[in-house]
């Protein structure tokens, strides 16, 4: 735990005499099972294993200037006297920590501010060291019997406990503007309450999982002086590492809980914008790949964050850079002037793989996909020989989203510009990237033959609205074909009949959460809800298979077994794994890019929330086949019929929605804090009967109202 303003660190370390090993609880090197982690750090839980002994740690923050941590031994594999829990206290500026045995308090003074650390039990002994590495070296050389390093003050002061005497324990820290205040606050924090367990409905479990993935991967970037949600905290690529695409997904997932964190993540994604106009593919403290970019999905995600938060400033923050990026793609990656895009690597910067076929393939984000096997690199055009289907669809979608954003911002000319580009691009995709012989969309050699290998990007034309109804029908048959994409675990990133599927390495055959999410979104956009629901269900089952037992949120998954860690080319706690449970949540409550706030009542008992929304913290529950929306802990709306509400607006004086997929009659209720009856209640422009009830007003809905728009206006 780090108190950033003062650079104070309180670090737990473990020592096993059996292995004569001391560990610093680092996810990259040590065996950890990451538990719950709130977005604001008010709850952090994990388990650590060393030499077969497992300890559970739980940290809470009673207030912003204090925290409390407990440890508890879950299993023991050696005599507790020989297994040590160490609490190391230090400051980044070398401030000396002092231990007072009479009070059992460790104290640090930084200017006018004091930090106190209190423990439930007095430590067995207190030692002083120059660094955490020096502590581990002391254990390695002298074991746990040595008293040579005993101290009451040091730049790294270590409180030592063992599991024979303290199988469980608690320590707390607090900062204040005097030593007595800090000590009193630390002692008070020792008695702070623990958090209750999470609810376990599928939707609540899904939301909690996303919270934990975002919480654990949200870190402090000291180089750029910013918080951001990393793709994973486990990879070690320097003091920070930002993939443009991954960072925008981090913004989307963080937006479920915290609009400001979502905004920070979008700013981080845009921070590597180049003067040329592209978003650098990757930016780290060691290297920046400015010669290539990644698929521009940020506009889709910015639009969804705007829908959720109502924050127009998010669009203002993003639009100028995203507009330049859209123009960059068309200027730099269309070597034949066809309005279709090929991947490339520009002659700028000194990045690894610059000017190579592999570097160009990075622009799709699907680096070793079999869809690239037939692509040749042309050093004259600095591009691959193929039109990449997925990239073209995302760029067309980007133009569409930029048009929507420009309209909100009042930039009328640019709205027309980007809508024209989107329309032109869709037509090109529909005409030139449709393989009539196989009845599917595919990558293609420029003005030549189609690439043999396929991936789920074949369904991306649905996402950008480029497929005709006839083409869509063929796509749905491919989606349901067990020889290609269908199966218990979907969607493989090489068809099951492709030799590349058996490679089971990275993009050759494995399942990727970000791809599943985009295909699911594509199916929803085109009204294929049963197919979308099946993919959401399969995706959630895939996720939970690895999450419930091992707390693994993987970068990618085996498409045959559903296993995550069956081979080494996957990360066990990757940000976009949260997209798998997000689909399940969004089947219940969604911020659809085209249909706005969407609620679906399937009749199955569940609950989910709270989530951030422009109306306030929002929760949804289904009980006795009635779906109820709660805003700011107060019921706002309910409906008893199975079906979907889209474009739902919950304003104090006006509530509106469109009705879809209604199969049975039922009642829709609007809860009000004031008794005034509606001034107007229309269904598809016709007056409807208002039924006063306790706490609100109700309306009878029948299947005949399918597709109708409900509009209710109340007095201000």
Beta strands, then each sheet from edge to edge (+ up, - down):
strand 1: 2-3
strand 2: 8-16
strand 3: 21-23
strand 4: 31-37
strand 5: 43-50
strand 6: 53-63
strand 7: 66-75
strand 8: 83-91
strand 9: 97-100
strand 10: 105-110
strand 11: 113-119
strand 12: 125-129
strand 13: 153-154
strand 14: 156-162
strand 15: 168-176
strand 16: 218-221
strand 17: 226-229
strand 18: 241-243
strand 19: 282-284
strand 20: 377-378
strand 21: 383-384
strand 22: 386-387
strand 23: 434-435
strand 24: 440-441
strand 25: 444-445
strand 26: 511-512
strand 27: 556-557
strand 28: 589-592
strand 29: 596-601
strand 30: 606-611
strand 31: 618-623
strand 32: 626-631
strand 33: 634-639
strand 34: 643-650
strand 35: 654-660
strand 36: 666-671
strand 37: 680-683
strand 38: 686-687
strand 39: 691-693
strand 40: 696-701
strand 41: 709-713
sheet 1: 1+ 2- 3+
sheet 2: 1+ 2- 8+ 14- 12+
sheet 3: 4+ 5- 6+ 7- 15+ 11- 10+ 9- 13+
sheet 4: 16+ 17-
sheet 5: 18+ 19-
sheet 6: 20+ 21-
sheet 7: 22+ 25-
sheet 8: 23+ 24-
sheet 9: 26+ 27-
sheet 10: 28+ 29- 34+ 35- 41+ 37- 38+
sheet 11: 30+ 31- 32+ 33- 36+ 40- 39+
end
